[in-house]
Amino acid sequence: MAKKTQENFAGPLDPADWQAFRAQGHRMLDDMIDYLQNLRQRPVWQPVPQEARAAFHAPLPARGSELAEVHQQFMEHILPYTIGNIHPGFFGWVQGGGTPVGMLAEMLAAGLNANCGGRDQIPVEVERQITRWMAELFGFPASSSGLFVTGSSLANMIAVLVARYRALGREVRSHGIPPKRQLVAYASAGAHGCIAQAMDLAGLGSAHLRRIPMNAAFQMDIAALESAIAADRQAGLQPFFVAGTAGTVDVGAIDALPQLAAIAERNGLWFHVDGAYGALAALSPELRPLLAGIELADSIACDFHKWGQVPYDAGFILVRDAGLHLETFASRDTYLRRDARGMAANSPWPCDFGPDLSRGFRALKTWFTFQVFGAERIGQVIYETCLLARYLEERVKAQPELELLAPVALNIVCFRHRAPGHADADAFNAALIADLQESGIAAPSATTVRGHLTIRTAIVNHRTGQQDIDALLNAVLTLGAARLAASHLESA
């Protein structure tokens, strides 16, 4: 192989003309600020045309293109066709709207390109500060540990793994699950499916998550939980973990956390709270009483990218016993050498508390969000989404064509069109939801409540106001009437 000299090198990937790059960067930033400023003039969501999809079937580019040209492709083929969760008319899932502040913070984090797996650097201190903030918010000791992750799916899995370590000891890391030591976990039938997935990925088996029935308020049935624990002990199994939910995925219910904490303590179980979105209700003085008992948890999962309005992704896990958390994940590989000084100082590092060594600077956009807006303002936004849910609830109750299917606990409203005279109300509402989404006016989602398909309206976005709720209801009634008229014509 010919020996290469410096003259043969292509050079760095930095711009050849920094001033031209600066000007193009400002154009890109301005385009995104314009996009956010004028969201209401755009549809919430629109179907992706074939020509836009075709743009992403091109082969791997051997040669590059000008930044301005690639940006234009973004503007034409990517920006208009996202799911729309930043739009004030988006009600589909519990997804936050982000903020311009968070967008700028994400830009700063990308510029730093910090690997936050460890080492002695301030980005790690930012993550530690947010851990202390969350410990303060939830009434945990200051010594608690915390970790940014992609979202609560991974946060809940980390909680299961720490609880597994607590139940089985250090040897579970090297030798796996001992024979005849089957661990069993418990969660509400309304809990998120990631709890079952965590049991699967932890090698415990999703079949060993007991799905406890819910009461009329969609909370875990306490008597049924106690019966299930007793039955599993009688069968020679080992109960080890119970997950309470703060904001169930379908209707936003909060389990009876104090009772779950008491049951967990009596039975020696790890008490985890999946507060993916609902836990941050603690920021609102009006809503915080609904979370009574969360301070008794052994661990809490929450997502800043939901009610906290931080750009995706920014999940978080808080663990009361930092030592146990550390023992569950820490590794002492030689390339992760620690020292009292230099860049290898200041351990333990974030990589000691989870599975990722390479980690982005997720904490910065969360830090910026709290620093710029403050906890009180964020809590107020959270409370106002719940007030809008109450407004929607009252409007649904006042419309004879509509039916409320579940009590409104927080910010999720489940209702449906009665579809009078239609043979299949579920099919009618499923089609109506698609009509709403394709209209671009409002975008709810579907779920099943009490055996009926429902229009599920999750009010999460800080941009959503009463006018957006009115637009949703008006569209439901107008499109519903049109669909009923069409079906009556077909059957005539």
C-alpha positions in Angstrom: 0.0 0.0 0.0 1.4 3.4 -1.0 2.4 5.5 1.9 0.0 8.5 2.3 1.3 12.0 3.1 -0.6 14.8 4.7 -1.1 16.3 1.2 -3.1 13.2 0.2 -5.6 13.6 3.0 -9.1 14.9 2.3 -9.0 17.0 5.4 -11.5 17.6 8.2 -15.2 17.7 7.8 -15.4 21.4 9.0 -16.6 24.0 6.4 -14.1 25.3 3.9 -15.9 28.7 4.1 -17.0 29.4 7.7 -18.8 32.6 6.7 -20.9 30.9 4.1 -21.6 28.1 6.5 -22.7 30.6 9.2 -25.1 32.3 6.8 -26.6 28.9 5.8 -26.9 27.9 9.5 -28.8 31.1 10.2 -31.2 30.3 7.3 -31.8 26.9 8.7 -32.4 28.2 12.2 -34.7 30.9 10.9 -36.7 28.3 8.9 -37.3 26.3 12.1 -38.3 29.3 14.1 -40.7 30.3 11.3 -42.1 26.8 11.4 -42.7 26.9 15.1 -44.1 30.4 15.0 -46.7 29.5 12.3 -47.7 26.0 13.4 -51.4 26.9 13.5 -51.4 27.6 9.8 -50.4 24.0 9.1 -52.3 20.8 9.3 -51.7 18.7 12.4 -50.8 15.8 10.2 -51.1 15.0 6.5 -50.7 11.7 4.5 -47.3 11.3 3.0 -47.4 11.5 -0.8 -45.6 8.9 -2.9 -43.1 11.4 -4.2 -42.0 12.2 -0.7 -41.5 8.6 0.1 -39.7 8.0 -3.2 -37.1 10.6 -2.1 -35.9 8.1 0.5 -35.4 5.2 -1.9 -32.2 6.6 -3.4 -29.0 4.6 -3.0 -26.2 5.5 -0.6 -24.6 8.7 -1.9 -21.0 8.2 -2.8 -20.4 12.0 -3.2 -21.8 14.7 -1.0 -24.1 17.6 -1.9 -24.2 21.2 -0.8 -25.6 21.9 2.6 -28.2 24.3 1.2 -29.4 21.6 -1.2 -29.8 19.0 1.5 -31.6 21.5 3.7 -34.0 22.1 0.8 -34.7 18.4 0.7 -35.5 18.5 4.4 -37.9 21.4 4.0 -39.7 19.7 1.1 -39.8 16.0 2.1 -39.3 15.8 5.9 -40.6 18.8 7.7 -44.2 18.6 6.4 -44.7 14.9 7.1 -43.9 14.3 10.8 -46.6 12.9 13.2 -47.4 16.5 14.3 -47.0 16.2 18.1 -45.8 19.8 18.3 -49.0 21.1 16.8 -51.7 22.4 19.3 -54.3 20.2 17.6 -52.3 17.0 18.3 -54.1 14.8 20.8 -53.0 11.3 19.7 -50.6 10.1 22.3 -48.9 11.4 25.4 -46.2 13.3 23.5 -44.9 16.7 24.5 -44.7 19.6 22.2 -41.1 20.6 22.8 -40.1 24.3 22.9 -37.9 26.7 20.9 -35.7 26.9 24.0 -35.3 23.1 24.0 -34.5 23.2 20.3 -31.7 25.7 20.9 -30.3 23.7 23.8 -30.3 20.6 21.6 -28.2 22.5 19.1 -25.7 23.5 21.9 -25.5 19.9 23.0 -24.9 18.7 19.5 -22.1 21.3 19.1 -20.4 20.1 22.3 -20.9 16.5 21.2 -20.2 15.3 24.7 -20.2 11.6 25.5 -21.9 11.6 28.9 -21.1 8.0 29.7 -18.5 9.3 32.2 -15.2 11.0 32.7 -14.6 14.2 34.7 -16.6 16.8 32.8 -19.4 19.3 33.6 -22.1 17.7 31.4 -22.0 14.8 34.0 -22.5 17.4 36.7 -25.6 18.8 34.9 -27.1 15.3 35.0 -26.3 15.0 38.6 -27.9 18.3 39.4 -31.2 17.2 37.7 -31.0 14.0 39.7 -30.9 16.1 42.9 -33.8 18.3 41.6 -35.9 15.2 41.0 -35.0 13.8 44.4 -36.2 17.1 45.9 -39.4 17.1 43.9 -40.4 13.5 44.8 -39.2 13.5 48.4 -36.3 11.1 47.9 -33.0 11.4 49.9 -30.4 13.6 48.3 -28.2 10.6 48.0 -30.5 9.0 45.5 -29.2 8.1 42.0 -30.7 9.0 38.7 -30.0 8.5 35.0 -31.2 9.9 31.7 -32.3 7.3 29.3 -34.3 7.2 26.0 -37.6 7.0 27.7 -39.7 5.2 30.4 -39.5 1.9 28.5 -35.8 1.7 29.4 -36.3 3.4 32.8 -38.9 0.8 33.8 -36.5 -2.0 32.6 -33.7 -0.5 34.8 -36.1 -0.6 37.8 -36.8 -4.3 37.1 -33.1 -5.1 36.8 -32.3 -3.3 40.1 -35.1 -5.1 41.8 -34.0 -8.4 40.3 -30.5 -7.8 41.7 -31.9 -7.0 45.1 -33.9 -10.2 45.1 -31.2 -12.6 43.8 -27.9 -11.0 44.7 -24.6 -10.4 42.9 -24.5 -13.8 41.3 -27.5 -13.0 39.0 -25.1 -10.9 36.9 -22.7 -13.7 36.3 -24.8 -16.9 36.5 -28.3 -15.7 35.6 -31.5 -16.8 37.3 -31.0 -19.7 39.8 -33.0 -22.8 39.3 -36.3 -22.9 41.2 -36.1 -19.1 41.9 -38.9 -17.8 39.7 -39.5 -14.2 40.4 -43.0 -12.7 39.9 -44.0 -9.1 39.4 -47.3 -7.2 39.6 -48.8 -4.3 37.7 -52.3 -3.0 36.8 -54.1 -4.4 33.8 -53.9 -0.8 32.6 -50.1 -0.5 33.0 -48.0 0.1 29.9 -46.8 -2.9 28.0 -43.2 -2.0 28.6 -43.4 -3.5 32.1 -44.1 -6.9 30.5 -41.3 -6.3 28.0 -38.9 -5.5 30.9 -39.7 -8.8 32.4 -39.0 -10.5 29.1 -35.7 -8.7 28.5 -34.6 -9.3 32.2 -35.0 -13.1 31.5 -37.9 -13.4 34.0 -40.6 -14.0 31.4 -43.5 -11.7 30.6 -45.9 -14.5 31.7 -44.6 -13.9 35.3 -46.0 -10.3 35.3 -49.4 -10.6 37.0 -51.8 -8.2 35.3 -54.0 -7.2 38.3 -57.6 -6.2 37.5 -58.7 -2.6 37.8 -61.5 -1.1 39.9 -64.2 1.3 38.6 -61.7 4.2 38.7 -59.2 2.2 36.5 -56.8 1.7 39.4 -55.2 -1.5 40.4 -57.5 -3.5 42.6 -55.8 -3.7 46.0 -57.6 -6.9 47.2 -56.9 -8.7 43.9 -53.2 -7.7 44.3 -52.9 -9.2 47.8 -54.7 -12.4 46.7 -52.3 -12.8 43.7 -49.2 -12.3 46.0 -50.5 -14.9 48.4 -51.3 -17.4 45.7 -47.9 -17.0 44.1 -46.2 -17.6 47.5 -48.3 -20.6 48.1 -47.2 -21.9 44.7 -43.5 -21.6 45.6 -42.9 -18.5 43.5 -41.0 -15.4 44.7 -42.8 -12.1 44.5 -40.3 -9.3 44.1 -41.7 -6.3 42.3 -44.9 -4.2 42.1 -45.3 -1.3 39.7 -47.8 1.4 40.4 -48.8 3.6 37.6 -49.1 7.4 37.8 -51.0 8.2 34.6 -52.2 5.0 32.9 -51.7 4.8 29.1 -55.4 4.5 28.2 -57.2 6.9 30.6 -54.6 8.6 32.8 -55.6 7.0 36.1 -53.3 7.0 39.1 -53.0 3.9 41.2 -53.5 4.0 45.0 -49.8 4.6 45.7 -49.9 4.6 49.5 -51.7 1.3 49.6 -49.3 -0.2 47.1 -46.4 1.0 49.1 -47.8 -0.6 52.3 -48.3 -3.9 50.5 -44.8 -3.8 49.1 -43.3 -3.2 52.5 -45.3 -6.0 54.1 -44.2 -8.4 51.4 -40.6 -7.3 50.9 -41.3 -6.2 47.3 -39.6 -3.5 45.3 -42.1 -0.6 44.9 -41.7 1.1 41.5 -43.8 3.9 40.1 -44.2 4.2 36.3 -44.8 7.9 36.1 -43.8 8.2 32.5 -45.9 11.3 32.1 -48.0 11.5 35.3 -45.1 11.8 37.8 -44.4 15.4 36.7 -47.8 16.4 37.9 -45.9 16.8 41.2 -44.8 20.2 39.7 -48.3 21.5 40.1 -49.6 22.4 43.6 -53.1 21.6 42.5 -52.3 18.1 41.2 -49.5 17.0 43.6 -52.0 15.6 46.1 -53.1 13.0 43.5 -49.6 11.6 43.7 -49.6 11.0 47.5 -47.4 8.0 48.2 -45.0 8.5 45.3 -42.4 9.6 47.9 -42.5 6.0 49.3 -41.4 4.4 46.1 -38.0 2.6 45.6 -37.8 4.0 42.1 -39.7 6.3 39.7 -39.6 6.5 35.9 -40.6 9.7 34.2 -40.2 11.3 30.8 -39.3 15.0 30.5 -40.2 14.9 26.9 -43.9 14.4 27.8 -45.5 16.9 30.2 -42.1 18.5 30.8 -42.1 19.7 27.1 -38.4 18.8 26.6 -37.6 17.8 23.0 -37.3 14.0 22.4 -35.7 12.1 23.9 -35.3 12.7 27.6 -36.4 9.8 29.8 -35.3 9.5 33.4 -35.1 6.9 36.2 -34.7 7.9 39.9 -33.6 5.2 42.4 -33.7 5.6 46.2 -30.8 3.2 46.9 -27.9 4.5 44.9 -25.6 1.8 46.2 -27.9 -1.0 45.0 -28.4 0.8 41.7 -24.6 1.0 41.3 -24.0 -2.7 42.1 -26.6 -3.7 39.5 -24.7 -2.1 36.6 -21.1 -1.1 37.5 -18.3 -2.6 35.6 -14.5 -2.3 36.2 -13.2 -3.0 32.7 -9.6 -1.8 32.3 -10.6 0.8 29.6 -12.9 2.3 32.2 -10.1 2.9 34.7 -10.9 5.4 37.4 -8.5 7.7 39.2 -8.3 10.4 41.8 -7.2 13.0 39.3 -7.2 13.8 35.6 -10.0 12.9 33.2 -10.6 9.5 34.9 -11.7 11.2 38.1 -15.1 12.0 39.5 -16.6 8.5 39.5 -19.0 6.8 39.7 -20.1 7.8 36.3 -23.5 7.6 34.5 -22.4 4.4 32.7 -22.2 2.8 36.1 -26.0 3.1 36.6 -27.3 1.8 33.3 -26.5 -0.2 30.2 -25.2 2.6 28.0 -21.5 3.7 27.8 -22.1 6.0 24.8 -24.7 8.6 25.9 -25.7 12.0 24.5 -26.1 15.1 26.6 -29.9 14.7 27.2 -29.6 16.6 30.5 -28.8 19.9 28.8 -32.1 20.5 27.1 -33.9 19.5 30.4 -31.6 21.8 32.4 -32.3 24.7 30.0 -36.1 24.0 30.2 -36.1 24.3 34.0 -33.7 27.2 34.1 -35.6 29.3 31.6 -39.2 28.5 32.6 -38.9 27.4 36.2 -40.7 24.6 37.9 -43.7 26.8 38.7 -44.4 27.7 35.1 -44.0 24.1 33.9 -46.3 23.0 36.7 -48.9 25.6 35.6 -48.7 24.3 32.0 -49.3 20.8 33.3 -52.3 21.9 35.4 -53.8 23.9 32.5 -53.8 20.8 30.2 -55.9 19.1 33.0 -58.3 22.1 33.0 -58.7 21.7 29.3 -59.5 18.0 29.8 -62.3 19.0 32.2 -63.6 21.5 29.7 -63.6 18.7 27.0 -65.3 16.4 29.4 -68.1 18.9 30.1 -68.6 19.6 26.4 -68.8 15.8 25.6 -71.4 15.4 28.3 -73.4 18.2 26.9 -73.6 16.7 23.4 -76.3 14.0 23.0 -74.3 12.5 20.0 -71.3 11.8 22.2 -70.6 9.5 25.1 -67.9 9.7 27.8 -66.4 6.2 28.4 -64.1 6.8 31.4 -63.7 9.3 34.3 -61.2 12.0 33.6 -58.3 11.7 36.1 -55.7 14.0 34.6 -55.5 15.1 31.0 -56.9 12.2 28.9 -60.5 12.1 27.8 -62.0 9.0 26.3 -65.3 9.4 24.5 -67.0 8.2 21.4 -69.7 9.1 18.9 -72.9 7.1 19.6 -73.4 6.6 15.9 -77.1 6.2 16.1 -78.6 3.8 13.6 -75.1 2.5 12.6 -74.7 -1.3 12.8 -71.1 -1.2 14.2 -70.3 1.8 16.5 -66.7 0.6 17.0 -66.1 0.5 13.2 -67.8 3.9 12.9 -65.5 5.5 15.5 -62.4 3.9 14.1 -63.2 5.5 10.7 -64.1 8.8 12.3 -60.7 8.9 14.0 -59.0 8.4 10.6 -61.3 11.2 9.2 -60.2 13.5 11.9 -56.5 12.8 11.4 -56.7 13.2 7.6 -58.6 16.5 8.0 -55.6 18.1 9.5 -57.8 19.8 12.1 -57.2 17.5 15.1 -55.4 14.2 15.6 -56.7 12.0 18.5 -56.0 8.3 18.7 -57.9 5.1 19.4 -58.0 2.7 22.3 -60.4 0.3 23.9 -62.2 1.1 27.1 -64.9 -1.1 28.7 -65.0 -3.1 25.6 -65.7 -0.2 23.3 -63.3 1.5 20.8 -62.9 5.1 22.0 -61.6 8.4 20.7 -58.7 8.9 23.0 -57.8 12.6 23.5 -54.5 13.2 25.3 -54.0 16.9 26.0 -50.3 17.3 26.6 -49.0 20.2 24.4 -48.4 23.6 26.1 -49.6 25.3 22.9 -53.1 23.7 23.1 -55.9 26.1 24.1 -59.7 26.1 24.4 -60.0 27.0 20.7 -58.2 23.7 19.8 -60.6 21.7 22.0 -63.6 23.5 20.3 -62.1 22.7 16.9 -61.7 19.0 17.8 -65.4 18.8 19.0 -66.7 20.7 16.0 -64.8 18.4 13.7 -66.0 15.2 15.5 -69.7 16.4 15.2 -69.4 17.6 11.6 -67.4 14.6 10.3 -69.5 12.2 12.3 -72.7 13.7 10.9 -71.3 13.4 7.3 -70.3 9.8 7.9 -73.7 8.9 9.3 -75.5 10.5 6.4 -73.3 8.6 3.9 -73.9 5.3 5.7 -77.7 5.9 5.7 -77.6 6.6 2.0 -75.6 3.4 1.4 -78.1 1.3 3.3 -81.2 3.0 1.7 
